[in-house]
Amino acid sequence: MNVLMIIIIIPGTIGIIYFSWWASLKEKRYHGIYRFFSFESIFILILLNISFWFINPLSVLQIISWIFLLLSIFIALHGFYLLKNTGKSKGKMENTTNLINTGLYKYIRHPLYLSLMLLGFGALLKNIDILKISLSVINIIALICTVKVEENEMINRFGNEYIEYMKKTKMFIPFIL
């Protein structure tokens, strides 16, 4: 890790802390604490692999990586669109007043977290080593912890409606997980 990377990591990490912790804690939503580790691991994965993004562009790993990255963008845009237009947010976009169960939300409860998983995998595949695999594992564990806390928040907000929704949908991957 060089000096430039450290100079980038410090303000980036401070921004991620603010975004994931402060905003969540202010609204008494505690999933942001775990989400920090997901954002941070993806941020570091991207920084560590940035010099490999366009090397051997037609290799199998590069093609799979770009598929994951593009799919991540599509899923995130679709998820945010539904949050804004179907969720009837009260204040911040996350504070939906309607349970969203259309689009991807009809099949999975957390498309935005799936997009973060895909982003992490896409960044990992650019150049794989043990450190980057470890960061990917941290990303997955952090997202699972985030989901567990957030689902309790959603049960408190939507009650039995959310419990029934959980029975009909999967967490991240339609029909599987």
N, C-alpha and C positions, 0 to 999 in steps of 0.2 A: 504494500500500500504506500503510495507516494504522498508527498506534502499536499499537492493539489487535491487529491482525493479526500484527505483529512479536512482540508479547508471547505470542501463541498459537503462532507458528511455532517460537520458540526451545525451549520445553520439549517441544513435539511432536517436533521434530527430534532432540532428545536421547533421547527415548523410542524413536523409530524406530531410531536408531543402536544403542541398547542391544538392542532386540529383534532387529534384523536382523544386526548384526555380532557383538556379544559372545556371544550364545547360539550362533551358528554357529561362530565361531572357537574357542570353548571346546571344542566337539566335533569340531574339525578338519574342518568342513564349510564350504567357502569360497563357496558360492553366495549366502550372506547379504550379502556385500559388494555384489554387483550388485543384489540384491533391495532394498537400501536405497534405491537411486535410483528404483526403481519405487514403493515406498511413499511416498517423499518427493514425487515428482512428483504422485501421486494426492492426497496430503495438501494440497499447495499448490493443485492444481486445485479441490479442494472448497472451500478457503478463499476463493479468488478468485471462485468462482461461487456461493457460498452465498446471496448476496442475489438471485440470479436463479432459484432453484429452483422457486418457485411463481408466477412471472410468466408470463402467457399459458399457463395450464395445458393448454389444448386445442390449442395450436399443434403442427404436425407434429414439430418438433425436440423439444419437451417430451415428447410421447408416445413418440417413439423413445428419448429419454433415459431415461424411466421404464421402458421395456421392457428396455433394457440393464441398468439398475440392479437391477431385480427378477430378471432372468435371472442376473445376477452373484451375487445372494444365494442363489438356488436352487442354482446350480452349486457355490458354496462350501460350503453346508450338505451337499449330497450328497457332495462330495469329502471333507470332514472326517468325515462319517459312515463312509464306506468306509475311510478311514485308521484310524479308531479300531476299527472292528468287523472288518475284513478284514485289515488290515495287520499285526495282532499286534505293536503297537509295543513296543519295548524301551526303556523310559524315556520320552523325549519322543515325541509323536505322529508326528513326522517320521521317527523311527528305526524304520521298519517292518522286520519280519523276514520277512514274506511279500510277494511281488510281487503287487500288486493289478491284476487284469485283468478286473474285473466292473464293472457299471454304466457310468458315463461312461469309466472307465479301460479299458474294452474297446475304445473308439474313439479316445480321445486320452490321451496320457501325462501331460498337465499341466492337468487341469481347474481346479485352484486358481489357476494362473497365467492361465488363460483368464478366470476370474472377475475377476482384477485388471485384465486388459485391458478387459473389459466395464465395470467400475467406472470406469476412467479415461475411456473413451469416453462413458459416461453423464454423468459430471461435465463433460466437455468440451462436450457438446451443450447444456448449460444456457445458455451464452453464449460463442460462439466468437470468438477473436481470435488473432493470431499468437503471442503469448506462450503461450496455452493449447494451441495446436496444437503448439508446441515442447515443452511439458511432456508432451503425449501421445506425441510421438515418442520422448522420453527414456524414458517408461514402456515402450514397446514394445521399444526397444533393450535396456533394462535387463532386461526379462523374457526376451528371447532369450539374452542373455549368461548370465543365471541358469540357464536351462534347459541350456545347453551345459555349464556347470560341474556342475550337478546330475546330468546324464545320465552324465558320467564317474564321478561318485560312485556312481551306481546300477549301472554296469557293474562297478565294483570290488566292490560289495556282492553283486550277483546273477549276475555273469558272463554266460555265454552265454544264460541265460534272459532277461536284460534285452535283449541284442542281438536275439534272436528277437522279443521283444515290440516293439522299436522297428521292426522290419520290418513288423509287422502293424498298427501304429497310427500316427496322425499326432500332431504335437506339440500343436496347439491346436484345430484345427477338423476335426471328423470328415470323412474322405474327401477333404479338400482340403489342409490345411497342418498 
